């Protein structure tokens, strides 16, 4: 026996009273069947798996089956010519059975098999809004589930992690960033997923996504811990919105809020996960809050999409200068970020010009010994190093290290980074004894202990030490470190290149 489109409700009504506990045994006993009979139940709801002896996931149709389904639904003859036309149609519909049946019904009524693809491309939104043959109640999701699916329609349809929303829930409005009133809609959406302790309620998020999954609208990859939406469902969902701009603005804000709260030691891996979604959100749309343009630019920089990072950082800097003035700390931070991107792009003249400007202003405003001033000195020293101005790099590097040791202590991450950078400069000057005396091995060991194996500064120290070993012709030791870098799963290729040829 086969039950098509089964649900908990119709199984209960068809097999036994609603008060009876539904089990695999009770389903079988609800029917009068011969011995050795089987019941096959098809359903969109994955939750019904618990009532079966076994289950199998039926994903998108194969092309031949999809073509046959379309032609039958359209009441068209299965000829060689019609198969060719139908193959193009089902491909455009991403082999989604419901969409194929819907298209077949339209073709059957209008008789436009050969013209349907053109009609669909020109009127996709209108055709996707057509209600399918299932009743409206079959697709009634809760408001939270609907909103989540609609927000997802602005992301890439694959690899959507819960982390976007859990990190966004930790965001606190910041000076010169968007206000709570400007973030009213995304904050209101997130509030539905906050527990009594005002922390992210992952269980409730799972419950809402399970509701969507029950209609086979999305899939979940347990290994990658991410969701994917069928491309056609993804497109259709956006057509259901009355206020597309408002939802787009909310999703831009949610991703920006998430990036702002991702620990920077996790940003490399996060940039790989979020890059397709950031591309999807800002493609063809420049109306991103300046604060979030900064975060998006930072993510692009981590992902080694440096020209995209530059474009956003230039916009941020222009806004900071117009609103805050040239000497405000946030403006100087924006200049420093842009200088770092120019450095990575190899535009060292532009990087040096900005580095010098930041250092001069911080010396004047904050003083010689302020941590931000010392960071600016370190950045300029790195640019000198990369330009081949090694004596200038050495002079600044010595000053930075002395002050970092005095102010922050021997084991502070900034001190260790300054030690590693100065040692690298000594190595490039051929002063291998001085490089060795700075203790690059000790620096690496301390950074591994304090910052962790995958922290960018630890990886930079590995690159520095490998270069010194290479200069000392200690090739086996250098090879070991280079291999460790190349095999690091959290590094994109662009970051490896940056580490091997860059001290910043």
C-alpha positions as CSV (number, residue, x, y, z in Angstrom):
1,X,0.0,0.0,0.0
2,X,1.2,3.5,-0.8
3,X,0.2,6.7,1.0
4,X,1.2,9.8,-0.9
5,X,1.9,13.2,0.8
6,X,1.5,11.8,4.2
7,X,1.5,13.9,7.3
8,X,1.0,13.2,11.0
9,X,-2.6,14.5,10.8
10,X,-3.7,12.4,7.9
11,X,-2.0,9.3,9.2
12,X,-3.8,9.7,12.5
13,X,-7.1,10.4,10.8
14,X,-6.7,7.5,8.4
15,X,-5.3,4.9,10.7
16,X,-6.5,5.4,14.2
17,X,-7.9,7.9,16.6
18,X,-5.9,11.0,17.4
19,X,-5.6,10.0,21.0
20,X,-3.7,6.8,20.2
21,X,0.1,7.0,20.3
22,X,1.3,6.6,16.7
23,X,4.0,4.0,16.3
24,X,5.3,1.8,13.5
25,X,3.2,-1.0,14.8
26,X,0.0,1.1,15.1
27,X,0.4,2.2,11.5
28,X,0.4,-1.4,10.3
29,X,-2.5,-2.4,12.6
30,X,-4.6,0.5,11.3
31,X,-5.0,-1.3,8.0
32,X,-6.2,-4.8,7.0
33,X,-3.4,-6.1,4.9
34,X,-2.2,-9.5,3.8
35,X,0.8,-11.0,5.5
36,X,4.3,-9.8,4.3
37,X,2.7,-6.6,3.0
38,X,4.4,-3.2,3.2
39,X,3.2,0.4,3.5
40,X,5.1,3.0,1.5
41,X,4.5,6.6,2.8
42,X,5.7,9.6,0.9
43,X,5.9,12.9,2.7
44,X,7.7,16.3,2.7
45,X,8.0,16.0,6.5
46,X,11.3,14.4,7.6
47,X,9.8,14.1,11.1
48,X,7.8,11.1,10.0
49,X,10.9,9.0,9.7
50,X,10.4,7.9,13.3
51,X,7.3,6.0,12.4
52,X,8.9,3.8,9.7
53,X,11.1,0.8,9.8
54,X,13.4,2.4,7.3
55,X,13.4,5.7,5.3
56,X,15.1,7.1,2.2
57,X,15.6,10.8,1.2
58,X,14.4,11.5,-2.3
59,X,16.2,14.7,-3.5
60,X,15.9,16.5,-6.8
61,X,14.7,14.5,-9.8
62,X,17.0,13.1,-12.5
63,X,16.6,14.8,-15.8
64,X,14.9,12.0,-17.6
65,X,12.3,11.6,-14.8
66,X,11.8,15.3,-14.6
67,X,11.2,15.6,-18.4
68,X,8.7,12.7,-18.3
69,X,6.8,14.4,-15.3
70,X,6.6,17.7,-17.1
71,X,5.3,16.3,-20.4
72,X,2.7,14.2,-18.6
73,X,1.6,17.1,-16.4
74,X,1.4,19.3,-19.5
75,X,-0.6,16.6,-21.4
76,X,2.0,16.7,-24.2
77,X,3.2,13.8,-26.3
78,X,6.6,12.3,-25.3
79,X,8.3,12.9,-28.6
80,X,12.0,13.5,-29.2
81,X,11.4,17.2,-30.0
82,X,9.3,17.7,-26.9
83,X,11.9,16.0,-24.7
84,X,14.5,18.5,-25.9
85,X,12.3,21.4,-25.1
86,X,11.2,19.9,-21.7
87,X,14.9,19.3,-20.8
88,X,15.6,23.0,-21.0
89,X,12.5,23.8,-18.9
90,X,13.2,21.4,-16.1
91,X,16.8,22.6,-16.0
92,X,15.6,26.2,-15.5
93,X,13.3,24.9,-12.7
94,X,16.3,23.2,-11.0
95,X,14.5,19.8,-11.2
96,X,12.1,20.7,-8.4
97,X,9.0,18.4,-8.7
98,X,6.5,20.9,-7.4
99,X,7.7,23.6,-9.8
100,X,7.6,21.1,-12.7
101,X,4.0,20.1,-11.9
102,X,3.1,23.8,-11.6
103,X,4.7,24.5,-15.0
104,X,3.0,21.5,-16.5
105,X,-0.4,22.7,-15.4
106,X,0.3,26.1,-16.9
107,X,1.4,24.5,-20.2
108,X,-1.6,22.2,-20.3
109,X,-4.0,25.1,-20.0
110,X,-2.1,27.4,-22.4
111,X,-0.5,25.0,-24.9
112,X,2.8,26.9,-24.9
113,X,5.4,24.2,-24.4
114,X,7.8,25.6,-27.0
115,X,7.4,29.2,-25.6
116,X,7.2,28.4,-21.9
117,X,10.9,29.0,-21.2
118,X,10.7,32.5,-22.7
119,X,7.5,33.2,-20.8
120,X,9.1,31.9,-17.6
121,X,12.3,34.0,-17.9
122,X,10.2,37.2,-18.6
123,X,7.6,36.5,-15.9
124,X,9.4,34.4,-13.3
125,X,8.2,36.3,-10.3
126,X,4.6,36.2,-11.4
127,X,4.7,32.5,-12.3
128,X,6.3,31.6,-9.0
129,X,3.6,33.4,-7.1
130,X,1.0,31.1,-8.7
131,X,-0.4,28.9,-5.9
132,X,0.4,25.2,-6.4
133,X,-2.3,22.5,-6.3
134,X,-1.8,21.8,-2.6
135,X,-4.1,23.8,-0.3
136,X,-2.8,27.0,1.3
137,X,-2.8,25.4,4.7
138,X,-0.3,22.8,3.6
139,X,2.2,25.6,3.4
140,X,1.3,27.6,6.5
141,X,4.5,28.3,8.5
142,X,4.8,30.4,11.6
143,X,5.6,34.0,11.3
144,X,9.1,33.4,12.6
145,X,9.7,30.6,10.1
146,X,8.4,32.8,7.2
147,X,10.6,35.7,8.2
148,X,13.7,33.6,8.5
149,X,13.2,32.0,5.1
150,X,12.6,35.5,3.6
151,X,15.7,36.8,5.2
152,X,17.7,33.8,3.8
153,X,16.5,34.7,0.3
154,X,19.0,37.6,0.3
155,X,21.9,35.3,1.2
156,X,23.5,32.7,-1.1
157,X,21.3,29.7,-1.2
158,X,24.0,27.3,0.1
159,X,26.0,27.2,3.3
160,X,23.9,29.3,5.6
161,X,25.2,28.9,9.1
162,X,23.3,29.6,12.4
163,X,26.4,31.5,13.4
164,X,25.3,34.5,11.4
165,X,22.3,35.0,13.8
166,X,24.0,33.8,17.0
167,X,26.9,36.3,16.6
168,X,24.5,39.0,15.5
169,X,22.6,38.5,18.8
170,X,25.7,39.6,20.7
171,X,26.0,42.9,18.9
172,X,25.8,46.1,21.0
173,X,25.3,49.5,19.3
174,X,28.6,51.3,19.0
175,X,29.6,55.0,18.9
176,X,29.2,56.5,15.4
177,X,27.5,53.2,14.3
178,X,23.8,52.5,13.6
179,X,21.5,53.3,16.5
180,X,19.1,50.9,18.1
181,X,16.3,52.6,16.3
182,X,18.1,52.1,13.0
183,X,18.5,48.4,13.9
184,X,14.9,48.1,15.1
185,X,13.8,45.4,12.7
186,X,16.8,43.1,12.9
187,X,16.9,43.4,16.7
188,X,13.2,42.7,16.9
189,X,13.7,39.5,14.8
190,X,16.6,38.4,17.0
191,X,14.6,39.0,20.1
192,X,12.4,36.0,19.3
193,X,15.4,33.7,19.6
194,X,16.7,35.1,22.9
195,X,16.3,33.0,26.0
196,X,15.2,34.3,29.5
197,X,18.9,35.1,30.2
198,X,19.0,37.3,27.0
199,X,21.4,34.9,25.4
200,X,21.0,33.1,22.0
201,X,18.5,30.3,22.3
202,X,19.9,27.7,19.8
203,X,17.1,25.2,20.6
204,X,14.4,27.6,19.5
205,X,16.3,28.3,16.3
206,X,16.4,24.6,15.7
207,X,12.7,24.3,16.3
208,X,12.0,27.1,13.8
209,X,14.3,25.6,11.1
210,X,12.8,22.2,11.7
211,X,9.4,23.7,10.9
212,X,10.8,24.9,7.5
213,X,12.5,21.6,6.9
214,X,9.2,19.8,7.5
215,X,8.0,21.2,4.2
216,X,11.3,20.2,2.4
217,X,12.0,23.8,1.7
218,X,15.5,23.6,3.1
219,X,18.2,21.0,3.8
220,X,20.6,20.8,6.7
221,X,24.2,19.5,6.4
222,X,25.2,18.2,9.8
223,X,28.9,18.0,8.9
224,X,29.1,21.7,7.8
225,X,26.4,22.7,10.2
226,X,24.7,24.8,7.6
227,X,21.5,25.1,5.7
228,X,20.8,25.2,2.0
229,X,17.7,26.4,0.2
230,X,16.6,24.9,-3.1
231,X,17.5,27.6,-5.7
232,X,14.0,27.9,-7.0
233,X,12.5,28.1,-3.5
234,X,15.2,30.7,-2.8
235,X,14.0,32.8,-5.8
236,X,10.4,32.3,-5.1
237,X,10.6,33.3,-1.5
238,X,11.9,36.8,-2.4
239,X,8.9,37.3,-4.7
240,X,6.6,36.9,-1.7
241,X,7.9,40.1,-0.1
242,X,6.0,43.3,-0.2
243,X,8.9,45.3,1.1
244,X,12.1,43.9,-0.5
245,X,14.3,46.8,0.5
246,X,13.4,46.6,4.2
247,X,14.2,42.8,4.4
248,X,17.4,43.4,2.4
249,X,18.4,46.1,4.8
250,X,17.7,43.9,7.8
251,X,19.8,41.0,6.4
252,X,22.7,43.4,5.6
253,X,22.6,44.6,9.2
254,X,22.4,41.1,10.6
255,X,25.5,39.9,8.7
256,X,27.3,43.2,9.6
257,X,26.4,42.7,13.3
258,X,27.7,39.1,13.1
259,X,31.0,40.1,11.6
260,X,31.5,42.8,14.2
261,X,31.3,40.2,17.0
262,X,33.3,37.3,15.5
263,X,36.6,37.0,17.4
264,X,39.4,38.0,15.1
265,X,41.2,34.8,15.6
266,X,38.2,33.1,13.9
267,X,37.9,35.6,11.1
268,X,39.9,33.7,8.6
269,X,37.6,30.7,8.7
270,X,34.5,32.9,9.0
271,X,35.5,34.8,5.9
272,X,35.4,31.6,3.9
273,X,32.0,30.8,5.2
274,X,30.5,34.3,4.9
275,X,32.1,35.5,1.6
276,X,29.3,34.1,-0.7
277,X,26.6,35.7,1.5
278,X,28.4,39.1,1.7
279,X,28.7,39.0,-2.1
280,X,25.0,38.2,-2.5
281,X,24.0,41.0,-0.1
282,X,26.1,43.9,-1.5
283,X,26.1,43.0,-5.2
284,X,24.6,46.0,-7.0
285,X,23.7,47.7,-3.7
286,X,25.9,50.4,-2.1
287,X,23.4,51.4,0.6
288,X,25.2,49.7,3.4
289,X,25.6,51.6,6.7
290,X,29.1,53.0,7.0
291,X,29.8,51.0,10.1
292,X,28.9,47.7,8.4
293,X,30.8,48.7,5.3
294,X,33.8,48.7,7.6
295,X,33.0,45.2,8.8
296,X,32.3,43.9,5.3
297,X,35.6,45.5,4.1
298,X,37.4,43.8,6.9
299,X,35.9,40.4,5.9
300,X,36.9,41.0,2.3
301,X,40.5,41.7,3.4
302,X,40.6,38.5,5.4
303,X,39.3,36.6,2.3
304,X,42.1,38.2,0.2
305,X,39.5,40.1,-1.9
306,X,41.6,43.2,-1.6
307,X,40.2,45.4,-4.3
308,X,36.7,44.9,-2.9
309,X,38.1,45.7,0.6
310,X,39.7,48.8,-0.8
311,X,36.5,50.1,-2.3
312,X,34.5,49.7,0.9
313,X,37.3,51.1,3.1
314,X,37.6,54.2,0.9
315,X,33.9,54.8,1.4
316,X,34.2,54.3,5.2
317,X,37.1,56.8,5.3
318,X,35.2,59.4,3.3
319,X,32.3,59.1,5.7
320,X,34.5,59.2,8.8
321,X,36.3,62.4,7.5
322,X,33.0,64.1,6.7
323,X,31.3,63.3,10.0
324,X,34.1,63.0,12.5
325,X,37.0,65.0,11.1
326,X,40.5,64.1,10.2
327,X,41.9,63.7,13.7
328,X,39.2,61.5,15.3
329,X,40.4,58.1,16.4
330,X,37.8,56.3,14.2
331,X,39.0,58.2,11.2
332,X,42.7,57.3,12.0
333,X,41.6,53.7,12.4
334,X,39.9,53.8,9.0
335,X,43.1,55.2,7.4
336,X,45.2,52.5,9.1
337,X,42.8,49.8,7.7
338,X,43.1,51.2,4.2
339,X,46.9,51.4,4.5
340,X,47.0,47.8,5.5
341,X,45.0,46.9,2.4
342,X,47.4,48.9,0.2
343,X,50.3,47.1,1.8
344,X,48.7,43.7,0.9
345,X,48.1,44.9,-2.6
346,X,51.7,45.8,-3.0
347,X,50.8,49.5,-3.3
348,X,53.6,50.4,-0.9
349,X,53.9,54.1,-1.8
350,X,50.2,54.6,-0.9
351,X,50.6,52.5,2.2
352,X,53.7,54.5,3.4
353,X,51.9,57.8,2.8
354,X,49.0,56.8,5.0
355,X,51.2,55.1,7.6
356,X,53.2,58.3,8.0
357,X,50.1,60.4,8.3
358,X,48.6,58.2,11.0
359,X,51.8,58.0,13.0
360,X,52.2,61.8,13.0
361,X,48.6,62.4,14.1
362,X,48.8,59.8,16.8
363,X,52.1,61.1,18.2
364,X,50.5,64.6,18.3
365,X,47.2,63.6,19.8
366,X,47.9,60.5,21.9
367,X,51.6,60.8,22.7
368,X,54.7,58.8,21.9
369,X,54.0,55.9,24.3
370,X,50.3,55.3,23.6
371,X,49.6,51.7,22.3
372,X,47.9,53.0,19.2
373,X,51.0,55.2,18.4
374,X,53.2,52.1,18.9
375,X,51.0,50.1,16.5
376,X,51.3,52.9,13.9
377,X,55.1,52.8,14.3
378,X,55.1,49.1,13.8
379,X,53.0,49.4,10.7
380,X,55.3,51.9,9.2
381,X,58.3,49.8,10.1
382,X,56.7,46.9,8.2
383,X,56.1,49.1,5.2
384,X,59.8,50.2,5.3
385,X,60.8,46.5,5.5
386,X,58.7,45.6,2.5
387,X,60.1,48.5,0.5
388,X,63.6,47.4,1.2
389,X,64.3,50.4,3.5
390,X,65.7,48.0,6.1
391,X,67.7,50.4,8.1
392,X,64.6,52.7,8.6
393,X,62.6,49.5,9.5
394,X,65.3,48.5,12.0
395,X,65.4,52.0,13.7
396,X,61.6,52.0,14.1
397,X,61.5,48.4,15.1
398,X,64.0,48.9,17.9
399,X,62.0,51.8,19.4
400,X,58.7,49.9,19.2
401,X,60.2,46.8,20.9
402,X,61.8,48.8,23.7
403,X,58.6,50.7,24.5
404,X,56.4,47.5,24.1
405,X,58.6,45.7,26.6
406,X,58.5,48.6,29.1
407,X,54.8,49.4,28.8
408,X,53.1,46.0,28.0
409,X,55.6,43.5,29.3
410,X,57.7,40.7,27.8
411,X,54.9,38.3,27.1
412,X,52.2,40.7,25.7
413,X,51.1,39.7,22.1
414,X,52.1,43.1,20.7
415,X,55.5,42.8,22.3
416,X,56.0,39.3,20.8
417,X,54.9,40.5,17.4
418,X,57.4,43.4,17.6
419,X,60.1,41.0,18.5
420,X,59.3,38.7,15.5
421,X,59.1,41.6,13.1
422,X,62.5,43.1,14.2
423,X,64.1,39.6,14.0
424,X,62.8,39.3,10.5
425,X,64.3,42.7,9.6
426,X,67.7,41.6,11.1
427,X,67.5,38.4,9.1
428,X,66.9,40.4,5.9
429,X,69.9,42.6,6.8
430,X,72.0,39.5,7.1
431,X,72.4,40.1,10.8
432,X,71.5,36.5,11.6
433,X,73.2,36.6,15.0
434,X,70.9,39.5,16.1
435,X,67.9,37.7,14.7
436,X,68.8,34.6,16.7
437,X,69.4,36.6,19.9
438,X,65.9,38.0,19.7
439,X,64.8,34.4,20.1
440,X,62.5,33.7,17.2
441,X,62.1,30.2,18.5
442,X,61.1,31.5,21.9
443,X,58.7,34.0,20.3
444,X,57.0,31.2,18.4
445,X,56.7,29.0,21.5
446,X,55.2,31.9,23.5
447,X,52.7,32.8,20.8
448,X,51.6,29.2,20.4
449,X,51.0,29.1,24.2
450,X,49.4,32.5,24.6
451,X,47.5,33.0,21.3
452,X,47.1,29.5,20.0
453,X,48.3,27.5,17.0
454,X,46.1,29.1,14.4
455,X,46.3,32.8,15.5
456,X,47.6,35.0,12.6
457,X,50.5,36.3,14.8
458,X,51.5,32.7,15.6
459,X,51.4,31.8,11.9
460,X,53.4,35.0,11.0
461,X,56.1,34.0,13.6
462,X,56.3,30.6,11.9
463,X,56.9,32.3,8.6
464,X,59.5,34.5,10.1
465,X,61.4,31.7,11.7
466,X,61.2,29.6,8.6
467,X,62.8,32.4,6.6
468,X,65.6,32.7,9.2
469,X,66.2,28.9,9.1
470,X,66.3,29.2,5.3
471,X,68.9,32.0,5.4
472,X,71.0,30.0,7.9
473,X,70.7,27.0,5.4
474,X,68.9,25.0,8.0
475,X,66.7,23.6,5.3
476,X,65.0,20.7,7.1
477,X,63.9,23.0,9.9
478,X,62.6,25.6,7.4
479,X,60.8,22.9,5.4
480,X,59.0,21.6,8.5
481,X,57.6,25.1,9.3
482,X,56.7,25.8,5.6
483,X,54.8,22.5,5.4
484,X,52.9,23.3,8.7
485,X,51.9,26.6,7.2
486,X,50.7,25.1,3.9
487,X,48.7,22.4,5.6
488,X,46.9,24.8,8.0
489,X,43.3,24.2,7.2
490,X,42.2,27.6,8.5
491,X,44.3,29.5,6.0
492,X,43.3,30.5,2.5
493,X,46.0,30.6,-0.1
494,X,46.1,34.3,-0.1
495,X,46.8,34.4,3.6
496,X,49.7,31.9,3.2
497,X,51.2,34.2,0.6
498,X,50.7,37.2,2.9
499,X,52.5,35.4,5.8
500,X,55.4,34.1,3.7
501,X,56.1,37.6,2.3
502,X,54.7,40.0,4.8
503,X,55.4,41.1,8.4
504,X,52.4,43.4,8.9
